[in-house]
Amino acid sequence: MKILIKNAKAIITMNKNFDVFHGYNILIEDEKIVEISKNDHPADKVIDASKMYVYPGLINTHHHLYQTFSRNIPDVQNLELFPWLKYLYEMWKNLEDNTIYYSSLVGMSDLVKNGCTTVFDHHYVFRSDSECHFIDEQFKAATDLGVRFHASRGSMNLGVDDGGLPPMSVVQTKEQILADSERVIKKYHDPSKYSMKQVVLAPCSPFSVTDDLMADSAVLARKYGVRLHTHLCETIDEENYCLERVGLRPLAYMEKLGWIGPDVWFAHGIHFNDDELKLLAKTKTGVAHCPISNQKLSSGIARISEMYKMDIPVGLAVDGSASNDGSNLLEELRSAFLLQRLKYSNDSMSSKELLKVATVGGARVLGRDDIGSLEVDKAADLFMIDVEKLEYIGTDFDPTAVLTTVGVKQPVDYTIINGKVVVENGKILTIDEKEIYQKAMKSFKEFIGRYEK
């Protein structure tokens, strides 16, 4: 299958030189980009891009897709993280396979309609009273949609009876967790170039996982060459919990357990001190930045501008739908830009640097060099927006910055993933949106009904 994106108004490559090409074509063959030039070529599909800005696909580095079915709940709108979690765990303990499939499909659909081509999800809630196939359901949803998907086999084994935060109904034994982690890696993890499926091991957090599970998960991950992920330094409550329980700040605790290095990244990373930032930079341990969630839960503003200058791997993320109420990386991009301006003023990151975080930075965090920029031999992952509309008049000065300074308020015109058109004219081609809406709404109502009983 050949696709020719023809005569683009601007191609924002995000290559090492931050090149922007005007009037160029992109030739896609099968899953990869084979040429960026002004040469014409025959193709199975030709897209007139004369009104389009073309960007690398955005890469989501932290999410909780199951939370798509627990958004906009009045009782939690004014809560911070710990009480917020305690309330919602009573709802999440009712998850079933069907819930996971449709909540994942809904969240992923929101992402791809807004320019995301690679999704990482951190799923850690598994019922202790029944067999769960939640990660399998997520991979099925990703395959049906056609999105590049990195799933994590998350875990919790430290429940409230043992000094942790989650209720006992959503914790499993270490043995159950490690056995299923190995199963998922063997069944789904594909490390090959242009891979559409990869697996990460991701115990939830210091306040829901025991020391030995955290350490053993790191050993298992490194045995199979998969990456490691967890929440860290999101709130002061977490910091105080670690100091009281183990006598260490969160990052020192992770370092003690072997959770540091270029195969590890942490979600949030708001409350690192200066010495901890230096350690992250030295070890190339990464951070997933979740600006909207951090605002909603009053967690704080992460020091992303400093991290970027120190060459700490940083990616952009939407975080859980219930702490964000959406799955839109374009919104995160603009929010991140404005928050960094608020915190650092003239020392904040530039628009092109933040776009790099959302693309190349995300690829780095996920351990990939085949996605993240528009270059020959990279995966054909991109999105396009028609800027010859009223809402974009007066914004032509800098195509790289328009996503952060102006923002995109509607679905993108095209999303192409691995050389296949997934979104065209703002509509998803790979699924029937009306049919999925009906089925997902039925699943949502069943899920809420189980909680209300």
Disulfide bonds with the S-S distance in Angstrom:
none
